[in-house]
Amino acid sequence: MEEKTIDENKQGEALILEAKKGNTRKLFIESYGCQMNFSDSEIVASILADQGFNTTTLLEEADLVLVNTCSIRDKAEQTVRKRLEKYNAVKKINPGMKVGVLGCMAERLKSKFLEEEKIVDMVVGPDAYKDLPNLLQEVEEGRDAVNVILSKDETYGDIAPVRLGGNGVTAFVSITRGCDNMCTFCVVPFTRGRERSRDPQSILEEVNDLAVKGYKEITLLGQNVDSYLWYGGGLKKDFKNASDIQKATATNFAQLLDMVATAHPGMRIRFSTSNPQDMTEDVLHSMAKHKNICNYIHLPVQSGSTRVLKEMNRQHTREEYMALIDKIREIIPDCGISQDIIAGFPTETEEDHLDTLSLMEYVKYDFGFMFVYSERPGTLAERKMEDDVPMEAKKRRLTEIIDLQQKHSAYRTKQFVGKTVEVLIEKESKKSDQYWSGRIPQNTVAVFPKENYKPGDLVMVKIEECTSTTLIGKAVGYS
Ligand code: SF4
């Protein structure tokens, strides 16, 4: 039987922690990187809840400490190594605690992690979490434990996640795992394996459960959600060998969106992350058809230069990406769009950089995630290309990209001043405990005085002013 306790995270935000009665062991789990990792940590907490663990936010009292790691950039890995040093200090006052590393860095380093970081007892890859009870057994018997086998069919669809540190209003629901795209700069295909999709029935069951628990918004998650394809299990790449009946009854992403939106008209639906080369028009029509599918798309572009996109093995040109943006604006005129951009990819010239700036000018994104190129071990770019753009040039180009994005974000938020928009209250505003904070369908943050509203309420807010990132207004009633 589950019970809920209220606790606080580092930011002092109220955390809803699901705990199993009778469990006495304490699990401290923290996650880094993408939303997939946070969603996976909820799967891990569920698997370990069946082994007698409840989660705690106090490192000092933990029997087991797990860190779910990211490997997307070198900086992400350095962050994890710093945390392991912290665990070292805590181990002095809590010598019985066991330490495990999960996620992409665990998959990339494998047993080398044990050699490099002596505090680590267990290394578990993203597809091996069901083996945690056995691995824990090995550790408790004094042996180090490693399982980094990538799977052809694991989707954890049969595991009900234990919600961690959420606000009780929004939740992640993973729908696919792995990626087949092999972008030359990316480690994900090596750390998360080949693409496979989850049974739509198990996705619907998880959304039903969330609806019963009072959640108001879900984000359907995958490294590449647009290439979601369920045909009875197995790898996406093997679909070509599927039987005619399997092909005829397969469910693609547009159909899954339709299914979930129809089954839960009161639930807001978002999805992430999309890949321009896999996004199809029927996905846009599913979005336009259902008011509860938020009109927002995170559409990484990485570069505005067709030559650089080719070097990145992104299967589209600048022109094709812009045509997709036109199609989005045609079918969903007020759609919010955000980006990922890499500055300073190998061989990038000043001209290529200007192509990125001019593409941004064309789209005027709502916001974005922008980084300098970070060479990742084992990727094709690391093996075949020289990281030849000087750091000084990388940083200057990144600054120009961020400055332009800031200008465009301000342009986009200004569009809402004077308008009344629907906001889902998620939590207290970081800036003032007199204000609620939430997001509009376009995913932009909005804050307004609390009055008698509460988290989980869908409220109509008249926007009076804004910054480049936040809309500020006054509630005018329930949605
Ligand atoms: S689409 Fe490309 S960047 Fe995204 S996860 Fe797959 S390989 Fe990485």
Residues whose N, C-alpha, C, O or C-beta is under 5 A from the ligand:
A	BS01	SF4	C179 N181 M182 C183 C186 V188 P189 Q223 N275
